[in-house]
Amino acid sequence: MSKADTLFINMCKDILENGTSTEGEKVRPHWPDGTPAYTIKKFGVVNRYDLSEEFPLLTLRRTALKSATDEILWIWQQKSNNIHDLHSHIWDEWADENGSIGKAYGYQLGIKHQYKEGMMDQVDRVIYDLKNNPFSRRIMTNIYVHQDLHEMNLYPCAYSMTFNVTQKPGHDKLTLNAVLNQRSQDILAANNWNVVQYSVLVHMLAQVCDMEVGELVHVIADAHIYDRHIPIIRELITREPLPAPKFWLNPEIKDFYQFTRNDVKVEGYETHEQVTGIEVAI
């Protein structure tokens, strides 16, 4: 059975049973009708996914693999901050009349910085170090740039990736691991979406750097379930996990900038009925 499902169920139960409520407090998020969007939250949730054992797509409900991949490539490969470069509408709420989300996400990853090896942006720096200095403890990205926050239409939620390479005994190839740091997460709407897209990213970077995939560690500072999502979550976690699907990444691609959303797929992906009517707090 899917380990990602079991982890998700246990996390949700912990939040519902042991979390704290923001009801009645001054909160920024609100529902489209203007009502404050309160949450039950847990601080400091840490989940570990061994990508060498399983690809963590939920089977409790379907997660759109290609759309999740499209967004991570929009940020990490295209380094775009314009929704017209996306094939979905998930960012429409935060875009201006020109489609820009401001100096956020892909914009920050595309800024070039001076290093002793030359001018590189953060993504190219990661790839350079993984290929040339894989055991460095300094391979990371950070898009929570304080000087630009006032020009971001939404502050970054998933804001930092730290990569760490290990050598498994008896394996010829090195193993790529990563830590995803997230300041805040809507567990129903975004948890598995983010886990899936950063798992895809680790798979892609491992392939182009001739490594094996290892662990993705997901650190969430504020893991929350919105008040209007509680009944949906309660029903969702009563479902029985199904077998995890098999992940496929086009083995012909050796250049990170050649990947497209069509270079990923899963086999044997059986899921329960999709959840509908999920409101997104803004």
C-alpha positions in Angstrom: 0.0 0.0 0.0 1.1 3.6 -0.6 3.3 4.8 2.2 2.6 8.4 1.1 -1.1 7.8 1.9 -0.4 6.4 5.3 1.9 9.4 6.1 -0.8 11.8 4.9 -3.5 10.1 7.0 -1.3 10.2 10.1 -0.4 13.8 9.6 -4.0 14.9 9.2 -5.1 13.0 12.2 -2.3 14.6 14.3 -3.3 18.1 13.1 -7.0 17.5 13.8 -6.4 15.9 17.2 -3.4 17.9 18.5 -3.4 21.1 16.5 -4.4 24.6 17.7 -7.1 26.8 16.2 -6.8 30.3 14.9 -10.6 30.9 15.2 -11.3 34.4 16.4 -7.7 35.6 15.8 -6.6 38.3 13.4 -5.8 36.3 10.2 -4.8 37.4 6.7 -6.4 34.7 4.6 -10.1 34.9 3.7 -12.6 33.0 1.6 -13.8 34.4 -1.7 -17.0 35.6 0.1 -14.9 37.7 2.4 -15.2 35.4 5.5 -12.0 35.0 7.5 -10.4 31.6 6.8 -9.5 30.1 10.1 -7.3 27.0 10.5 -6.4 24.1 12.8 -2.6 24.1 12.6 0.5 22.2 13.8 4.0 23.8 14.0 7.0 22.1 12.7 5.7 19.1 10.7 8.5 17.0 9.1 7.7 14.2 6.6 10.3 11.9 4.9 9.8 10.3 1.5 12.2 7.7 0.3 12.0 8.2 -3.5 14.1 5.1 -4.1 11.3 3.0 -2.7 8.1 4.8 -3.9 6.9 7.8 -5.8 4.6 9.7 -3.3 1.4 10.3 -5.3 -1.6 10.0 -3.1 -4.1 7.3 -4.0 -6.7 8.6 -1.6 -7.5 11.1 -4.4 -5.9 11.9 -7.7 -3.0 14.4 -7.9 -2.4 15.8 -11.4 1.2 14.8 -12.1 1.6 16.7 -15.4 0.2 19.9 -14.0 2.3 19.7 -10.9 5.4 19.1 -13.1 4.4 22.0 -15.3 4.4 24.4 -12.4 7.8 23.2 -11.0 9.3 23.6 -14.5 7.7 27.1 -14.8 9.6 28.0 -11.6 12.8 26.1 -11.8 13.4 25.7 -15.6 11.7 28.6 -17.2 12.3 30.8 -14.1 9.1 32.6 -15.0 6.9 34.9 -13.0 4.2 35.2 -15.6 1.1 33.0 -15.6 0.9 33.1 -19.4 3.8 30.6 -19.4 1.8 28.1 -17.4 -0.7 25.6 -18.7 -3.0 25.8 -15.7 -4.8 28.6 -13.9 -3.6 28.0 -10.3 -1.8 31.3 -10.1 -4.5 33.5 -11.7 -5.7 34.9 -8.4 -2.3 36.4 -7.7 -1.5 37.8 -11.2 -1.8 41.4 -12.3 -3.3 42.6 -15.6 -0.2 41.6 -17.5 0.0 38.1 -15.9 2.9 38.8 -13.6 3.0 37.6 -10.0 5.8 40.1 -9.2 9.4 39.4 -8.1 8.4 36.0 -6.8 9.3 32.3 -7.4 10.9 31.9 -10.8 12.0 35.5 -11.0 14.3 35.0 -8.0 15.7 31.7 -9.3 16.6 33.4 -12.6 18.7 36.2 -11.1 22.3 35.7 -11.8 24.9 36.1 -9.0 28.7 36.4 -9.1 30.5 33.4 -7.9 34.2 32.7 -8.2 33.4 30.2 -11.0 31.5 33.0 -12.9 27.9 34.4 -13.2 25.2 31.8 -12.5 21.6 31.8 -11.3 20.6 29.6 -8.3 19.4 26.6 -10.4 22.6 26.6 -12.5 24.7 26.9 -9.4 22.9 23.8 -7.9 23.5 21.8 -11.1 27.2 22.9 -11.3 27.9 21.9 -7.7 26.1 18.6 -8.0 28.3 17.7 -11.0 31.6 19.2 -9.8 31.4 19.3 -6.0 28.7 16.9 -5.0 29.7 16.5 -1.3 29.5 20.2 -0.7 27.2 21.1 2.2 26.4 24.4 0.6 24.1 23.3 -2.3 20.9 25.2 -1.8 18.4 27.7 -3.1 16.4 30.4 -1.3 13.8 32.6 -2.9 12.6 34.4 0.3 14.4 37.6 -0.5 13.4 40.3 2.0 14.3 43.3 -0.2 11.8 42.1 -2.8 8.9 40.9 -0.7 7.0 44.1 -1.2 7.0 43.4 -4.9 5.8 39.9 -4.6 2.0 39.3 -5.1 2.3 36.3 -2.8 5.2 35.6 -0.4 6.9 32.3 -1.3 5.4 29.3 0.6 8.0 26.7 -0.5 11.0 28.9 -0.3 14.2 26.9 0.1 15.7 23.6 -1.2 18.9 22.1 0.3 20.5 19.3 -1.6 22.8 16.7 0.1 24.6 13.8 -1.7 25.4 10.5 0.0 27.1 7.3 -1.1 25.3 4.1 -0.5 27.5 1.1 0.2 27.8 -1.1 -2.8 26.3 1.4 -5.2 28.3 2.9 -8.0 26.2 6.0 -8.4 25.9 8.7 -5.7 22.5 9.4 -4.1 20.7 12.8 -4.3 18.7 13.8 -1.3 16.9 17.1 -0.6 15.2 19.1 2.1 12.2 21.2 1.1 11.5 24.1 3.5 8.0 25.5 3.5 6.8 28.3 5.8 3.1 27.5 5.4 0.9 24.9 3.7 -2.7 24.3 3.0 -2.7 20.6 3.7 -5.8 19.7 1.6 -5.2 21.9 -1.4 -1.4 21.8 -1.6 0.4 19.1 0.4 0.6 16.3 -2.1 0.9 18.7 -5.0 4.1 20.2 -3.5 5.5 16.8 -2.5 4.9 15.4 -6.0 6.4 18.4 -7.9 9.6 18.5 -5.7 9.9 14.7 -6.0 9.8 15.2 -9.8 12.5 17.9 -9.4 14.8 15.6 -7.4 14.3 12.8 -10.0 15.2 15.2 -12.8 18.3 16.7 -11.1 19.5 13.2 -10.2 19.1 12.0 -13.8 21.0 14.9 -15.4 23.7 14.6 -12.7 24.0 10.8 -13.1 22.8 10.0 -9.6 20.2 7.9 -7.9 17.3 9.4 -6.0 17.2 9.2 -2.3 15.1 11.0 0.3 12.9 14.1 0.1 12.5 15.6 3.5 9.6 18.1 3.7 9.7 20.6 6.6 6.5 22.6 7.1 6.6 25.4 9.7 2.8 26.0 9.7 0.9 22.9 8.5 -2.8 23.8 8.5 -6.3 22.6 7.6 -8.7 25.3 6.8 -12.1 25.3 8.7 -14.1 24.7 5.5 -11.8 21.8 4.6 -12.2 19.8 7.8 -15.2 17.7 6.7 -13.4 16.9 3.4 -10.3 15.8 5.3 -12.2 13.7 7.8 -13.8 11.8 4.9 -10.6 11.5 2.9 -8.6 9.9 5.7 -11.2 7.1 6.1 -10.3 5.8 2.7 -8.1 2.7 2.3 -4.6 3.4 0.7 -4.1 1.7 -2.7 -0.8 0.5 -4.1 1.7 3.2 -5.1 2.1 3.8 -8.8 5.4 3.4 -10.7 7.1 6.6 -11.8 8.7 7.0 -15.2 11.0 9.8 -16.3 12.2 10.0 -19.9 15.7 8.4 -19.7 16.8 10.1 -22.9 16.9 13.6 -21.3 20.3 14.5 -19.9 19.9 18.3 -19.9 17.6 19.8 -17.2 16.5 22.5 -19.6 15.2 19.9 -22.1 12.5 18.4 -19.8 8.8 19.0 -20.5 5.7 18.0 -18.6 5.3 15.2 -21.1 8.6 13.5 -20.0 6.9 12.2 -16.8 4.2 9.6 -16.3 3.1 7.0 -13.9 2.0 3.4 -14.4 -0.7 1.6 -12.4 -2.0 4.8 -10.8 -5.3 3.7 -9.2 -7.1 6.2 -7.0 -10.3 6.7 -5.0 -12.9 9.1 -6.2 -11.6 12.7 -6.7 -12.5 15.3 -4.1 -14.4 18.3 -5.6 -15.5 21.7 -4.4 -12.3 22.6 -2.6 -12.4 26.3 -1.9 -9.0 28.0 -1.9 -8.4 30.7 0.8 -6.8 33.9 -0.6 
